[in-house]
Amino acid sequence: MRYISTRGGIEPVAFREALMMGLARDGGLILPERYPDVSGRLAAWRGLSYAELAFEIMRLYATDIPEAELRRMVGEAYATFDHPEVTPVRKVGDLYILELFHGPTLAFKDVALQMLGRLFEYQLEAEGGELNIVAATSGDTGSAAIHGVRGRKRQRIFVMHPAGKVSPVQEMQMTSVTDDNVFNLAVSGTFDDCQDIVKTLFRDLAFRDAHRLGAVNSINWARVMAQVTYYFYAAFRVQEATGCATVNFTVPTGNFGDIFAGYVAVRMGLPVSKLLLATNENDILARFFQSGEYALGKVHQSLSPSMDIQIASNFERYLYHRSGDDAALLTQWMETFAKDGKLTIPHNDALFEGGRGDTAMTLAAIKDTYERHGYLLDPHTAVGVSVAQTRRDTNIPMICLATAHPAKFPDAIAAATGQAGLATHPSIEALRDKPRRCAPIPASAQHVADYLRCHVHY
């Protein structure tokens, strides 16, 4: 399998080079030249364990890694999860909840980042190099990335989060990791500022090469690749339970990475009728799939901070396919958006639908689901459930992605239910008395670059 850039400015590369490149050197996002058609393998795959299924899918993309090594890494990555199914599916009322929060940091990001740290380590050992990972987080990516690479040889990680704009538990999960190769930066700005700093540093090719930068945000194709598996796994479980040939998914998203993995699964042959995209008040993506207009708005703080985003990095991958895989047209679109803060493309993709779940709907979904079914939703998942309840097709099962454990957001749970102490988890309680380390920093690529120079020693 070879990989190309959405901007068309690089020669096709193998998986291992794409992995280390992160953001393409022309500023675009990396994609495979094609998506393998696995529709003829679905029956054989249904009985596989999660790790076995993940191996079968990833081996189609990581073709330059020996299969024995890939199988080892997959097995190690998913052995860190506390549920034997890794991503189990629960029936809750009329919906199916795909629980993606059984990893070390209780968020769906663990599914990819436990794998990504091992892929980096494999490649760095092979080439004898080092990597300085620069990441932006709106909450969960940071802690999941840190736990994926903490203590690993040849890797350092610099994680930026918007100061005061992540949940207290998310901040604690990041800043309580004090390994020598982990650096937390509290940026005086928004997540979009953090994300823009990452892209700015990667576009400075001289700095990027000199300091051996690597990416764990979903701009790295390997992140998306590792997330594809749970769409297949969940669809198989629900098809077995219902006898239905096709399923729908609702995906709460801010950066479009999680739902793009679902899109890849569909391109590979998974029978999905609808991908329902759910946003909070930061509804740039929902508006696009309703009107065809992709237009910047003001970032609103919400109960679901990981979705408090306006510029969705992964959306470029989708727009590349909407352009007919025309890199020149995609580049023109992105330049228009960068200049005007707005882009209009008629919405004619029947697979996608967009919906908005605001604060009131989020609180209501948490309260109603708990009172009727005794099941707690975190606020991000509640955004998805609130949208799914208004758009559900009664003839096709709806699978809602549960992206985080409710214990990460105890204040929102208490506000919704009127009860404190409902949402707890031993791994979070164990962090409360641990020392923390974090450096405040201005929302400036230059300041972050200077900080990185001071803390990298070869």
C-alpha positions in Angstrom: 0.0 0.0 0.0 1.3 3.5 -1.0 0.3 6.8 0.4 -0.3 10.2 -1.2 -1.1 13.8 0.0 -4.5 15.5 -0.4 -2.5 18.4 -1.9 -0.7 16.3 -4.5 2.8 17.5 -3.7 4.6 14.3 -2.6 5.5 11.2 -4.4 3.7 8.1 -3.1 5.3 6.7 0.0 5.1 3.4 2.0 3.3 3.1 5.3 6.3 3.5 7.6 7.3 6.7 5.9 3.8 8.0 6.0 3.7 7.1 9.7 6.7 9.2 10.5 5.8 12.0 8.2 2.5 12.7 10.0 1.4 15.8 8.1 2.5 15.6 4.5 5.4 17.7 3.6 3.3 19.8 1.2 1.0 20.7 4.0 -1.7 18.2 3.0 -3.0 15.2 4.8 -1.9 11.7 4.0 -4.3 9.1 2.5 -3.9 5.6 1.0 -3.9 5.5 -2.8 -6.9 3.2 -2.6 -9.2 1.5 0.0 -9.1 -2.3 -0.2 -12.5 -3.9 -0.8 -13.1 -6.4 2.0 -16.8 -7.1 1.3 -15.9 -10.7 0.4 -14.2 -11.3 3.8 -16.9 -10.0 6.1 -18.4 -13.5 6.9 -15.0 -14.9 7.8 -14.2 -11.9 10.0 -17.3 -12.0 12.1 -16.0 -14.6 14.5 -12.6 -12.9 15.1 -11.7 -11.3 18.5 -11.1 -7.6 18.4 -7.3 -7.9 18.3 -7.5 -10.5 15.5 -9.9 -8.2 13.5 -7.6 -5.2 14.1 -4.7 -7.2 12.7 -6.6 -8.3 9.6 -7.6 -4.7 8.8 -4.2 -3.0 9.6 -2.2 -5.6 7.6 -4.0 -4.2 4.5 -2.5 -0.8 5.2 0.8 -1.4 7.0 2.1 -3.7 4.2 5.8 -2.9 4.9 5.7 -4.1 8.5 6.4 -7.9 8.9 3.1 -9.6 9.9 4.6 -11.2 13.0 5.7 -7.8 14.3 2.4 -6.2 13.5 0.5 -9.0 15.2 2.7 -8.6 18.3 2.1 -4.8 18.4 -1.7 -5.2 18.0 -1.8 -7.9 20.8 0.2 -5.7 23.2 -1.9 -2.6 22.4 -5.3 -4.1 23.1 -4.1 -6.1 26.1 -4.0 -2.7 27.9 -7.8 -2.5 27.8 -9.9 -3.6 30.8 -12.7 -5.3 28.9 -12.1 -8.7 27.1 -13.9 -7.4 24.0 -11.9 -4.1 24.0 -14.9 -2.1 22.5 -18.1 -3.9 23.7 -21.5 -3.0 22.4 -24.4 -2.4 24.9 -28.1 -2.2 24.1 -29.5 0.8 25.9 -33.2 1.3 25.1 -33.7 1.5 21.4 -30.0 2.3 20.7 -26.8 0.3 20.7 -23.9 2.0 22.6 -20.4 1.2 21.4 -18.2 1.6 24.4 -14.8 3.0 23.4 -13.6 4.0 26.9 -12.1 0.8 28.3 -8.5 1.9 27.6 -5.9 3.3 30.0 -7.3 6.9 29.9 -11.0 6.0 29.5 -11.4 7.6 26.1 -11.8 6.4 22.5 -8.4 7.9 21.7 -6.7 5.0 23.5 -7.8 2.7 20.7 -5.5 4.3 18.2 -2.8 5.8 20.5 -1.9 2.6 22.3 -1.2 1.3 18.8 0.6 4.4 17.5 3.2 4.5 20.3 4.2 0.9 19.5 4.4 1.7 15.8 6.6 4.7 16.4 8.8 2.6 18.7 9.2 -0.2 16.1 10.2 2.3 13.4 12.6 4.2 15.6 14.3 1.1 16.7 14.7 0.0 13.1 16.2 3.3 12.0 18.0 4.2 15.2 16.4 7.6 15.3 14.5 9.8 17.8 11.2 11.5 17.6 9.8 14.6 19.2 6.0 14.4 19.2 4.1 17.6 19.1 0.4 17.3 19.8 -2.7 19.5 20.4 -5.6 18.4 22.5 -9.1 19.6 23.3 -9.1 17.1 26.2 -8.7 13.4 25.5 -6.0 13.2 22.8 -3.4 14.6 25.2 -3.7 12.0 28.0 -4.2 9.1 25.5 -1.1 10.2 23.6 0.9 10.6 26.8 0.0 7.2 28.0 0.8 5.7 24.6 4.4 7.0 24.6 5.3 7.6 28.3 8.6 6.0 29.2 9.1 4.7 25.6 12.6 4.8 24.2 13.6 7.4 21.6 10.3 9.4 22.0 9.5 12.7 23.7 6.0 14.2 23.7 5.0 17.9 23.9 1.2 18.2 24.5 -0.6 21.6 24.2 -4.0 22.1 25.7 -6.1 25.3 25.9 -5.6 26.6 29.4 -8.8 26.4 31.5 -10.8 24.9 28.6 -10.5 21.1 29.3 -12.2 19.3 32.1 -10.4 19.1 35.5 -10.2 15.3 35.1 -8.7 15.6 31.6 -6.2 18.1 32.9 -5.3 15.9 35.8 -4.8 12.9 33.6 -2.3 14.8 31.5 -0.4 16.8 34.1 0.0 14.0 36.6 2.3 12.1 34.2 5.8 13.3 35.1 7.9 10.9 33.1 11.1 12.6 31.8 9.9 12.3 28.2 6.5 14.0 28.8 6.0 17.8 28.6 2.6 19.5 29.1 1.9 23.0 27.9 -1.1 25.1 28.9 -1.7 27.4 25.9 -3.4 30.8 26.5 -5.9 30.3 23.8 -8.4 27.8 22.2 -7.9 24.3 20.9 -7.9 25.8 17.4 -4.9 27.9 18.4 -3.1 24.7 19.6 -3.9 22.9 16.4 -2.7 25.8 14.3 0.6 25.8 16.2 1.1 22.2 15.4 0.5 22.8 11.7 2.7 25.8 11.7 5.6 23.9 13.2 5.1 21.0 10.7 5.0 23.4 7.7 8.4 24.8 8.7 10.3 22.0 7.1 13.7 23.0 8.2 12.6 23.1 11.9 10.6 19.9 11.5 13.6 18.0 10.1 16.1 19.5 12.5 14.0 18.6 15.5 12.6 15.3 14.2 9.0 16.2 14.7 6.2 13.5 14.8 2.5 13.8 15.0 -0.1 11.8 17.1 -3.1 14.0 16.3 -5.5 12.5 13.8 -3.6 14.3 11.0 -1.5 11.1 11.3 -3.1 8.5 9.0 -2.1 5.7 11.4 -4.6 7.2 14.0 -7.5 6.9 11.5 -6.4 3.4 10.4 -6.5 2.1 13.9 -10.0 3.4 14.5 -11.5 1.7 11.5 -11.7 -1.7 13.3 -14.3 -0.8 15.9 -16.8 0.1 13.1 -16.5 -3.4 11.7 -16.6 -5.0 15.2 -19.7 -3.1 16.3 -21.6 -3.7 13.1 -20.9 -7.5 13.4 -22.2 -7.6 17.0 -25.4 -5.6 16.1 -26.0 -7.6 13.0 -25.8 -10.8 15.0 -28.2 -9.4 17.6 -30.8 -8.1 15.2 -30.5 -10.0 12.0 -30.3 -6.7 10.1 -28.0 -6.6 7.1 -27.1 -3.0 7.5 -26.6 -0.5 10.4 -26.3 3.2 11.1 -23.8 5.0 13.3 -24.0 8.2 15.2 -20.7 9.8 15.9 -20.1 12.8 18.2 -17.2 14.7 16.7 -15.3 17.9 16.6 -12.3 17.2 14.4 -13.9 14.7 12.0 -11.3 12.0 12.6 -13.5 9.5 14.3 -16.3 9.7 11.7 -13.8 9.7 8.9 -12.7 6.2 10.2 -16.3 5.2 9.7 -16.3 6.6 6.2 -13.2 4.5 5.4 -15.0 1.4 6.7 -17.8 2.1 4.4 -15.4 2.6 1.5 -13.9 -0.8 2.4 -17.3 -2.5 2.1 -19.0 -2.3 5.5 -22.8 -2.2 5.0 -23.7 1.2 6.6 -26.8 3.2 5.5 -26.1 6.4 7.4 -23.3 8.2 9.3 -25.0 10.7 11.5 -22.5 13.4 12.6 -23.4 15.0 15.9 -21.9 18.3 17.2 -22.5 20.5 20.2 -22.9 24.3 19.9 -19.7 24.3 17.8 -21.6 23.1 14.8 -19.5 24.0 11.8 -19.6 20.4 10.6 -23.3 19.8 11.3 -24.1 23.0 9.3 -22.0 21.8 6.4 -24.0 18.5 6.2 -27.2 20.4 6.4 -26.5 23.3 4.0 -23.2 22.7 2.2 -21.6 25.7 3.8 -18.4 25.2 5.8 -18.1 28.5 7.7 -16.1 29.5 10.8 -17.9 30.7 13.9 -16.9 31.6 17.4 -15.7 28.8 19.7 -18.2 28.2 22.4 -17.2 26.5 25.7 -19.6 23.6 26.4 -20.1 20.5 28.6 -18.3 18.5 25.9 -15.0 20.3 25.6 -13.3 17.8 23.3 -15.7 19.0 20.6 -15.2 22.7 21.2 -13.6 23.1 17.8 -14.2 25.2 14.7 -11.5 24.0 12.2 -11.7 20.3 11.8 -8.3 19.1 10.5 -9.5 15.7 9.2 -12.3 17.3 7.1 -9.7 17.9 4.4 -9.4 14.2 3.8 -13.2 14.0 3.2 -13.2 17.1 1.0 -10.4 15.5 -1.1 -12.8 12.6 -1.9 -15.7 15.1 -2.5 -13.5 16.8 -5.0 -13.2 13.6 -7.0 -9.7 13.0 -5.6 -8.6 16.2 -7.4 -5.7 17.6 -5.5 -5.7 20.9 -7.4 -9.4 21.5 -6.7 -9.0 20.5 -3.0 -6.0 22.9 -2.7 -8.1 25.7 -4.2 -11.0 25.0 -1.7 -8.6 25.0 1.3 -7.0 28.3 0.1 -10.5 29.8 -0.2 -11.4 28.7 3.3 -8.1 30.0 4.7 -8.7 33.4 3.0 -12.5 33.8 3.6 -13.2 31.6 6.6 -16.0 30.1 4.5 -16.4 27.5 1.7 -19.6 26.4 0.0 -19.9 22.9 -1.6 -23.4 21.6 -2.4 -24.1 18.7 0.0 -25.0 15.7 -2.1 -23.6 12.8 -0.1 -26.5 10.6 1.0 -24.2 8.7 3.5 -23.8 11.7 5.8 -26.3 13.6 7.9 -25.5 16.3 10.5 -27.2 17.2 13.7 -26.6 19.5 16.7 -27.1 18.7 20.3 -26.8 21.7 22.5 -26.3 22.0 26.3 -30.0 21.5 27.2 -30.3 18.5 24.9 -27.0 17.0 26.4 -28.2 17.3 30.0 -31.6 15.9 29.1 -30.1 12.9 27.3 -27.9 12.1 30.3 -30.8 12.5 32.8 -33.3 10.5 30.7 -30.9 7.7 29.8 -29.9 7.3 33.5 -33.5 7.4 34.8 -34.9 5.0 32.2 -32.1 2.6 31.7 -29.7 3.1 34.6 -26.9 3.9 32.2 -24.6 6.9 32.4 -23.5 8.8 29.3 -20.6 11.2 29.3 -21.5 14.6 27.8 -19.9 13.9 24.4 -21.7 10.6 24.0 -24.9 12.4 25.2 -24.6 14.9 22.3 -24.6 11.9 20.0 -27.5 10.2 21.7 -29.6 13.4 21.7 -29.1 13.8 18.0 -29.7 10.1 17.3 -33.0 10.2 19.1 -34.3 12.8 16.7 -33.0 11.1 13.5 -33.3 7.4 14.1 -34.6 5.1 11.4 -36.7 2.5 13.2 -36.0 -0.1 10.5 -32.2 0.1 10.8 -30.3 -0.3 14.1 -28.5 2.8 15.4 -25.1 2.4 17.0 -23.9 5.4 19.0 -20.2 5.8 19.7 -19.5 6.3 23.5 -16.3 8.3 23.3 -15.4 8.7 27.0 -16.2 7.3 30.4 -18.7 9.5 32.4 -16.2 9.6 35.3 -14.1 12.1 33.2 -17.0 14.6 33.5 -18.4 14.3 37.0 -19.7 17.9 37.1 -21.8 17.5 34.0 -23.2 14.2 35.3 -24.1 15.8 38.6 -25.7 18.8 36.8 -27.8 16.5 34.7 -28.9 14.0 37.3 -28.9 16.1 40.4 -26.7 13.5 42.1 -23.1 13.9 43.0 -20.7 11.0 43.0 -22.4 8.9 40.4 -19.6 9.0 37.9 -16.4 7.6 39.4 -13.5 5.3 38.3 -10.6 3.9 40.4 -8.0 5.0 37.9 -9.1 8.6 38.2 -9.4 8.6 42.0 -5.8 7.2 42.1 -4.5 10.4 40.4 -5.9 13.0 42.8 -3.0 13.2 45.2 -0.2 12.7 42.6 2.2 15.6 41.8 1.6 17.5 38.6 3.7 19.3 36.0 2.6 21.8 33.4 4.1 24.9 31.8 2.0 27.9 30.8 2.8 29.3 27.4 1.4 32.0 25.0 -0.6 30.9 21.9 2.4 31.4 19.7 4.2 28.9 17.4 7.5 30.8 18.1 7.1 30.4 21.9 6.4 26.6 21.5 9.3 26.2 19.1 11.6 27.9 21.6 10.3 25.7 24.5 10.9 22.6 22.4 14.5 23.7 21.5 15.2 24.2 25.2 14.0 20.7 26.2 15.4 18.6 23.3 18.9 17.2 23.8 20.6 14.8 21.4 
